[in-house]
């Protein structure tokens, strides 16, 4: 699949924008804060329904407007599909595919897939565990879209359970409701954790290979840590349910859910040392890049179709050797590259665009 066209109305700094894309590399140049990243953000939002910059939907609507519109045309070997979304500053968004309401996240994932490389990816390695959990879950949805519903169900029950804990268990009905939430959380949490663990069996070797291609010989190891799960062959659902019961007193005191996939850690190591505290920033940046490359290749292997690559100013963060290695390692797929300066000599772009204050022009 590839992106053939993109139309924006009142999205970020764009009053209106219309772009056609080719199958190769498109380079988007411009000074900072002119709208380069917003173009990639619109493409990624069409694919995932979320901003890769971590902002709420209402921040995507141009200042002073009630809504933004994102339209995209996606083509593959057999058909052309048209995606359209109204993103509202207040209220629910409206998303349609080929003129029909699109309500399931799994359907969106099967229309367009993207792999995003951004400077903030460094936080995947040096930041807290929440970013690594989100990386795993986003990738899990890309390779197996059914997990979007599992993730949503887990997050819904977790919110409801935490709300009940905050108000306190004041009567038998509250206690009964908590038991129901326990069962629901254990069921969805076990399915989510099982998906993560199964995916890691295939992902980790790809990340290791990518790191070696980028930085030379080094041993990359990972470890999935869940305080509620012993790592053996135990029943995940039963293990999580037991952990919730064991922590009941502490949860009532602290008024928050203390066991489940939302608290798990995926630990990354280089040559046996925790990359968060023992690796140089260059090693951390390379590992973050390897995570994106490994994920990109996993999605390609599982789905048979490489995602569209969105490279947001990544070459400014890489030395010449790593930039060259990235260019050689990635498959020849549709790629959108933003830069405030030059691109490495190895980038053979089909098209150059310039962005200035939300205006897009063709460049030589």
C-alpha positions in Angstrom: 0.0 0.0 0.0 1.1 3.6 -0.5 -0.2 7.1 0.1 -1.3 8.7 -3.2 -2.8 11.9 -2.0 -3.4 14.1 1.1 -5.8 17.0 1.6 -5.9 19.1 4.7 -8.3 21.8 5.9 -7.6 23.8 9.1 -5.2 21.2 10.3 -2.5 22.6 12.5 -1.0 25.6 10.6 -2.6 24.6 7.3 -5.6 26.6 6.2 -5.7 24.4 3.1 -3.1 22.0 1.5 -3.3 19.5 -1.3 -0.5 17.0 -2.1 0.0 14.1 -4.5 2.7 11.5 -3.6 4.8 9.2 -5.7 6.1 5.7 -4.7 9.6 6.8 -3.9 11.2 9.3 -1.5 9.7 12.8 -1.0 11.9 15.3 0.8 10.0 18.1 2.6 12.3 21.0 3.5 11.7 24.1 5.6 12.8 26.1 8.6 11.6 25.0 12.1 7.9 25.6 13.0 6.8 26.0 9.4 4.6 22.9 9.2 6.9 20.1 8.0 6.2 17.8 10.9 2.5 18.6 10.7 2.3 16.9 7.3 3.7 13.7 8.7 1.5 14.0 11.7 -1.6 14.2 9.4 -0.5 11.0 7.6 0.2 9.2 10.8 -3.2 10.3 12.3 -5.0 8.9 9.3 -3.2 5.5 9.9 -3.5 5.3 13.7 -6.0 7.9 14.9 -3.4 9.4 17.2 -0.8 12.1 17.0 2.8 10.7 17.2 3.7 13.9 19.0 1.4 12.8 21.9 -1.0 15.7 21.8 -4.8 15.5 22.1 -7.0 15.8 19.0 -8.2 19.3 19.7 -4.6 20.5 19.4 -4.7 19.4 15.7 -7.4 21.9 14.9 -6.1 25.3 13.6 -6.5 28.0 16.1 -9.8 29.7 16.0 -11.5 26.9 14.0 -14.1 24.4 15.2 -12.8 21.4 13.2 -10.1 20.1 10.9 -10.4 17.8 7.9 -7.9 15.2 6.8 -8.5 13.3 3.6 -6.2 10.7 2.2 -6.2 8.5 -0.9 -4.5 5.1 -0.4 -3.7 2.7 -3.2 -2.5 -0.9 -3.4 -2.3 -3.5 -6.1 -6.0 -4.0 -6.3 -7.9 -0.9 -5.3 -8.0 2.8 -4.3 -9.5 3.7 -1.0 -10.5 7.2 0.3 -10.2 8.1 3.9 -11.8 11.2 5.4 -12.0 12.5 9.0 -13.4 15.5 10.7 -11.4 16.2 13.8 -13.4 18.4 16.2 -12.1 20.9 18.7 -14.9 19.7 21.0 -17.0 16.6 20.6 -16.5 13.3 18.8 -14.7 13.0 15.5 -16.2 11.6 12.4 -14.2 9.1 10.4 -15.2 7.6 7.1 -13.7 5.1 4.6 -15.0 5.0 1.1 -18.0 7.0 2.3 -18.9 4.6 5.1 -18.5 5.3 8.8 -15.2 3.8 10.2 -15.7 2.8 13.8 -13.2 0.0 14.4 -9.5 0.8 14.9 -8.6 -2.6 13.3 -10.2 -1.5 10.0 -8.1 1.7 10.0 -4.9 -0.3 10.6 -5.6 -2.5 7.6 -6.0 0.5 5.3 -2.8 2.4 5.9 0.3 1.5 8.0 3.1 3.8 8.9 6.5 3.7 10.6 7.5 7.0 12.2 11.0 8.0 13.0 11.3 11.1 15.1 13.9 12.9 17.4 11.7 12.1 20.4 12.3 8.4 19.8 15.3 8.7 22.1 12.8 8.6 25.0 11.9 5.1 24.0 15.3 4.1 25.5 16.1 6.7 28.1 12.6 7.5 29.2 10.3 5.7 31.6 8.5 2.4 30.9 5.3 4.0 29.7 6.9 4.9 26.3 8.1 1.4 25.8 4.8 -0.1 26.6 3.1 2.2 24.1 5.7 1.2 21.5 4.9 -2.4 22.0 1.1 -1.9 21.9 1.2 0.3 18.9 3.3 -2.3 17.1 1.0 -5.1 18.3 -2.0 -3.3 16.8 -0.1 -2.9 13.5 0.8 -6.6 13.1 -2.5 -7.9 14.6 -5.2 -5.2 14.5 -7.6 -7.2 16.7 -5.5 -6.2 19.7 -6.7 -2.6 19.2 -10.0 -3.8 20.8 -8.2 -5.6 23.5 -6.1 -2.6 24.4 -9.2 -0.3 24.4 -11.1 -2.8 26.6 -8.2 -3.0 29.1 -7.9 0.8 29.3 -11.6 1.2 29.7 -11.9 -1.3 32.6 -8.7 0.1 34.2 -10.3 3.6 34.2 -13.5 2.3 35.7 -11.7 0.3 38.3 -9.5 3.2 39.3 -12.5 5.5 39.6 -14.1 3.0 42.0 -11.0 2.7 44.1 -10.8 6.5 44.3 -14.3 6.8 45.7 -13.7 3.8 48.0 -15.5 0.5 48.7 -18.4 1.6 50.9 -20.9 -1.2 50.7 -21.4 -4.7 49.4 -22.5 -3.5 46.0 -19.2 -1.7 45.6 -17.3 -4.8 46.6 -19.3 -6.9 44.1 -18.6 -4.3 41.3 -14.8 -4.5 42.1 -14.9 -8.3 41.7 -16.5 -7.8 38.3 -13.8 -5.3 37.3 -11.2 -7.7 38.5 -12.4 -10.5 36.2 -12.7 -8.1 33.2 -9.3 -6.6 33.8 -7.6 -10.0 34.2 -9.2 -11.3 31.0 -8.2 -8.3 28.9 -4.9 -7.8 30.6 -3.9 -11.5 30.1 -4.7 -11.2 26.4 -2.7 -8.0 26.0 0.3 -9.4 27.8 0.2 -12.6 25.8 0.2 -10.6 22.6 3.2 -8.6 23.7 5.2 -11.7 24.8 4.4 -13.5 21.5 5.4 -10.6 19.4 8.6 -10.1 21.3 9.8 -13.5 20.2 9.9 -12.2 16.6 10.7 -8.6 17.3 13.9 -8.9 19.4 16.0 -10.7 16.8 15.1 -8.0 14.2 16.0 -5.2 16.6 19.3 -6.9 17.4 20.2 -7.3 13.7 19.3 -3.7 13.1 21.5 -2.4 15.9 24.4 -4.4 14.6 23.9 -3.0 11.1 23.9 0.5 12.5 26.7 0.3 15.1 28.7 -2.9 14.6 29.0 -5.9 16.9 27.0 -5.5 20.1 24.7 -7.7 22.1 21.2 -6.3 22.5 19.0 -8.1 25.0 15.6 -7.3 26.4 13.6 -8.6 29.3 9.9 -8.3 29.9 9.2 -7.7 33.6 5.7 -8.1 35.1 5.5 -8.2 38.9 2.2 -10.2 38.6 3.7 -12.9 36.3 6.6 -15.2 37.1 7.6 -15.7 33.5 6.8 -19.4 33.4 4.0 -21.4 31.8 1.4 -20.2 34.3 -2.1 -19.1 33.2 -1.8 -15.4 32.6 -5.4 -14.6 33.4 -5.3 -16.6 36.7 -2.0 -15.0 37.6 -3.3 -11.5 37.1 -6.5 -12.2 39.0 -4.5 -13.7 41.9 -2.2 -10.6 41.9 -5.2 -8.3 42.1 -6.6 -10.2 45.1 -3.2 -10.2 46.8 -2.8 -6.5 46.4 -6.4 -5.6 47.4 -5.5 -4.0 50.8 -2.7 -1.9 49.2 -4.9 -0.9 46.4 -7.7 0.2 48.7 -5.1 2.2 50.7 -3.5 3.9 47.6 -6.8 4.0 45.6 -5.2 2.8 42.4 -4.7 -0.5 40.4 -1.3 -1.9 41.3 -1.1 -5.0 39.0 -1.4 -5.4 35.3 0.2 -4.7 31.9 -0.1 -1.0 32.5 2.7 -1.3 35.1 4.9 -3.7 33.2 8.5 -2.9 32.1 10.3 -3.9 28.9 14.0 -3.6 29.9 16.6 -2.9 27.1 20.2 -3.9 27.6 23.4 -3.4 25.5 26.2 -5.8 26.3 24.5 -6.8 29.5 24.0 -3.3 30.9 20.7 -1.4 31.3 20.7 1.1 28.3 18.8 3.7 30.3 21.7 4.4 32.7 24.8 2.8 31.3 24.7 3.6 27.5 26.0 6.7 25.9 23.5 9.0 24.2 24.9 7.8 20.8 24.2 4.2 21.8 20.7 5.1 23.1 19.9 7.0 19.9 21.1 4.0 17.8 19.0 1.6 19.8 16.0 3.8 19.4 16.5 3.7 15.7 17.0 0.0 15.8 13.6 -0.4 17.6 11.9 1.5 14.8 13.7 -0.5 12.0 13.0 -3.8 13.8 9.3 -2.9 14.1 9.1 -1.8 10.5 10.5 -5.1 9.3 8.2 -7.1 11.6 5.1 -5.4 10.2 6.4 -6.0 6.7 7.0 -9.7 7.4 3.7 -10.3 9.0 1.5 -8.3 6.7 3.4 -8.7 3.4 3.3 -5.0 2.8 5.9 -2.5 4.1 4.5 0.5 6.0 5.0 4.0 4.6 8.1 5.5 6.3 7.8 8.9 7.9 11.3 10.3 8.8 10.9 13.5 10.8 14.2 15.3 10.8 16.1 12.1 11.9 19.2 12.7 9.8 20.1 15.8 11.9 20.4 13.5 14.9 22.6 10.9 13.2 26.3 11.0 12.4 27.3 10.2 8.8 28.0 6.5 9.5 24.6 5.8 11.1 22.8 7.9 8.5 24.4 5.8 5.7 23.6 2.6 7.5 20.0 3.6 7.9 19.7 4.3 4.2 21.2 0.9 3.3 19.2 -1.0 5.8 15.7 0.2 5.0 13.8 -1.3 2.1 13.0 0.8 -0.9 9.4 1.8 0.1 7.5 5.0 0.0 9.2 7.5 2.3 8.4 11.0 3.4 11.5 12.8 4.9 11.4 16.2 6.6 14.6 18.3 7.1 15.5 21.8 8.1 18.8 21.4 6.3 20.4 19.0 3.8 19.8 15.3 3.4 22.6 12.7 3.1 24.0 12.2 -0.4 22.6 8.7 -0.5 19.0 10.0 -0.4 17.8 9.7 -4.0 14.5 11.6 -3.8 11.8 11.5 -6.4 10.5 14.9 -5.3 11.4 17.9 -3.2 8.9 20.2 -1.5 9.4 23.3 0.6 7.2 24.4 3.4 6.9 28.0 4.6 4.3 29.1 7.1 1.9 26.4 6.1 2.4 27.0 2.4 3.8 24.1 0.2 5.7 24.6 -3.0 7.5 22.4 -5.4 11.3 22.7 -5.2 14.1 21.8 -7.5 
